[in-house]
Amino acid sequence: MISKHARLIFACALTFAAVCLPALAQDNPLLAPYTTPYQTPPFDKIQNAHFIPAVQEAIKLHDAEIQSIADNPAAATFDNTITAMDMAGELLSNVTGVFYSLSGTMNSPEIQDIAKQLSPLLSAHNDNIWLNEKLFARVKNVYDRRSSLKLSAEQLYLLGNMYRDFVRRGALLNEEQKARLREINQESSLLGLKFRNNNLTETNESYIVIDDTADLAGLPDNIVAMGADDARIKNLPGKWVFTAQRPSWTPFLQYADNRKLRQKLYTAYAMHCNRDNDYDNKGLLQKLFVLREERCRLLGHRIPATFYLEDRMAKTPEVVDSFLWKLWQPALKRAKAELAEMQAIADREKAGIKLESWDWWYYAEKLRKEKYDLDDAALRPYFSTANVEKGIFLLAEKLYGLGFVERKDIPIYHPEVKVYEVRESNGKAIGLLYTDFFPRESKGSGAWSGSFRSSFMRDGKRVIPLATVVCNSSKPTATTPSLLSIDEAKTVFHEFGHALNTLLSTAAYRSEYAQQDAVELPSQIMENWVLEPEFLKLYARHYQTGEIIPLDMVERLKNSYLFNKGFESTEYLAACFLDMAWHELESAKDMNVTEFEAKAMADIGLIPEILPRYHSVYFGHMMGGYSAGYYSYNWAGVLDADAFEAFKETSLFDKKMATAFRKNILERLGTEDAMTLYKRFRGREPKVEPFLERNGLL
Ligand SMILES: [Zn+2]
């Protein structure tokens, strides 16, 4: 996934910042100009106590900038209004960029408390901008004259989006409606925050403790070692702990012979935030949707889905629904066939059980061994984090001529973080990449890519972007380095693709308007290379012997590409339908969350052996940029499968094709309409067939 920190719209010209920097700046490293290499955040100096005063000062500065744009006696022009707004608030987005990155990676009760205090401040501040009538009048003035202004495609795209943003945030409403909208925004932002914090707390609370070695039967040594490490962290030396974090949860379900314990851990995860305790998200979610519906109605939409979709590639809920339905039946059919194959194994082994959802991973692993002669544990030694990291850098070098040099002199926020300077083939530095690979209690689950600063042009010079890649990969143990599953390796490539998008951007402006259902194209395309034999032999080496992954293993890996694809597609699509069901709801007022979800899943005919990838109560995507947008992964899947076909038609490392992808997509996504950019790269619209074929859905 990608989760850019909630981008604070506009930012401020440096000239303003230089003039207006408050006296506080001397004591607050967030407010003083960064004197680090490439002006990176001085994490060695930043303390939690700095955030609130820094945000308060940065808001004041941004307000002053906005006011001077609104009060400008000169007639509105693109430069004095649109460009000026784009440049305003830079300090604020730098400060919040640091804060929200840390709240994802270094969360603590103190950080949660700061977030709680910042949320209403920022929400009110944003509303002050979007609901500023004088400002909107100037934007509208420029927008209404856009066709006569001789603007570039990028400027027109920025102007159109900025105007629409004002409208979508209430600029056309009357005073009473605006006041209500402010209340809704305030309340929603706090509820959203609580939802995420509950999710983190409950994930950390969902684990099982094992004290009898017999209960470890079936688990590979490195997974047992990981369990022992996690027990030590929880002050339970001599025992083993398995948690709801994917690197612990998934292998336990794959290998543990003790079915009761599999059920226990599986259920611990599936029930988190749904235990009728202080961290239960059911009521909160319902409240949030009631507010969301009211906001959308105020803005002229009957249901939230039409509101969220209007600026995406898909444009309407009907298009999304019909897209999902097209994939659903073949996916479900495939999943049912997989289930039958697994049940046959259980029957043959005389297990005497009917498979349940907590058995899926365990029997899938048996099926993988039997059908493809592949064993996750035998593969992992070829995918150490160090080798996978070499792999991503090598791919970026082969495709785009990039080089990566570790910089140990740049301040980091945690000892596990590494920083790389990213260079063009001519040696010119174009950005910095921060990597943070392993889980810890303070880190949110999942994986994402973000930035402390995006790239843009200031006075004709490109500002160097600071991109991050954050994962929750399998940790090193006392005896082995971090050894990744294939899925984890793919995740690293995926997030690195997002980071390339940030690192290579040549956007002129700071405002980011990438269509949300296109942003997974740069990331997902990278996953295509991971298992290509020609590429595997360049990076997948055994961590102990240095031996290249054996050819027959590569062959078996390739054959197993469709392994468990029915399950993966089904649990994913079920969550997409769930997300759409919530956003197509007219009123959540009197609903029962559990019954609503059950009905939504019954409506599509989901089988009980598979749960949606996320239950509503911990479906974090619905909270942020992916509202009515979880479908985006498959939507962008159509784009990335079609784009990768272009490489397969020529060569996997075809320079010409790579350059076209870089110039039209990686550098430009978010500066023009995504379909226009795609057609410029491919010479035509994407075809759906490569995606269907890749996922066994034809
Ligand atoms: Zn992503």
Residues whose N, C-alpha, C, O or C-beta is under 5 A from the ligand:
A	BS01	ZN	M1 I2 E520 S523
